[in-house]
Amino acid sequence: MDENPKMAQVSTLSLHRLVSEFAGFGADALQKGRNNEYDNVRYRVFASTWNVGGVAPPDDLDLEDWLDTKTCNRYDIYVLGFQEMVPLNARNVLGPKNSSISSRWNQRIGDALNHTGRRREDEEAAPTHHEQKQFRCVTSKQMVGVFVSVWVRSGLRRHVRHLGVSSVGAGVLGRLGNKGAVSVRFFLHGTSFCFVCCHLASGSKDGDVMLRNFDAADILSRTRFRHRRTVAPDEELPTQILDHDRVVLLGDLNYRISMDDAEARLLVSANKWSTLLEKDELLLELGKGRRFKGWSEGLVTFSPTYKYHRNSDKFYWCIDSGATRQKQQRAPAWCDRVLWRGKGLKQIRYERCGGYRLSDHRPVRAVFEAVCEVPRAVDSFLEGFYA
C-alpha cells in the first residue's frame, strides 16, 4: 500500500464507531433530521475503481488488502467499479456479453468480504450476529468491459430499496460499449444514492480532453432510470443521475497531464507529484467549473495510477524503437479517480492501492461517511436497543 501523507487522517477511522444494521449502531450515529419525521444516521461507504486490463482474476488473488477487510465492522456498503473487465476487442464489443470473467471477480469479492474459509468457526460461535455482518451482492451489471458490483451488510439489505441500473455506451460511433458508463442507484432508508462507473475516451493528443469532457456530459444527460410498477403512486423517484441526493462518479476517466511528455517524465523521476498535478487535466477542468461544476474530489496525494508494466512497479518507459514506441512512452497520469457531489457525503479516505500489479493501472479507493434519513420509528427502536 502506498505511503500517504494523509495517514494521520486515515488513522482516525479507528476512533469512529461504524454504522451497521442494528448491530453496530452507536448512539452518536444518530443526529437530528430536517423535520420531526426523520433523523439522520451515518454509514460508511467504500467506493473503488480498477481498470484490470482484460485480465481474469488468478486463483490465488487475495483482495482483502484492497477491500480493507482485516478490521471488522469498518464499512457498511461496497461499490466496486471495473473497466476492461474483458479485452476490448471486436468480438467482445460487438458480440454477446462475456459474463464468465465478471462472475469470477464477483466470487473473489464475496470470498474476501465474507472471509470464506475462516468463517465457520465464527458462525458456530455466534450464528445470528455473524449473519448480520455478512455481505450480500445486491446488484451487479456489466456492459462490455465496464462492470459494477454493489455489496451491503446482510442486516442492512432490507432497507435498500428501488435498485436500478442503467448503461450508456459512448465508444465506437458514440454508442458502443467499449467506452461509457454503468450507473447503479438505490434508496437507503429515505435517501437516494447513485454510483456512476465510467470509462471515458483515451488519448493524450491535443483535443482528447474535450472528447473526455463530451463523454462525461453525454453520460450524465443520457442515463435514465426506469420506474417500476411496484413504486407507490405518491412516491417520486429520480430518473437522472444528478436528481439523486448523493452521487459518486468513479472510473478510468483517462485524464492526462497537460505538458510535454519529456518534461512530465523528468518530474515523475523526481517524484514531484504536486508540480505534475498543476497540469492535471481533470483538476484543471474542476477548477474551470465547466463539465464538472458542482463536483468535488479529495486531495490527490498518491503517485500516478497509470501506466505500469504488469506485475511491476515500473512505469511503462520504452528505450527501444519500433511501432509500439509511442504507446509505451506515454507519460504517467492519474487516470483513475473518484468524484462526488451532494450534501451528506464526507470523504475521509482517498488513496491508490499500489500492491495490486495485475494490470497497467492501479486501483484507487475512497471512503465516505454518508448521512441517511431514517424514519423516527426506526430511530426509536435504535435508542431502545442501546438503552
Disulfide bonds with the S-S distance in Angstrom:
none
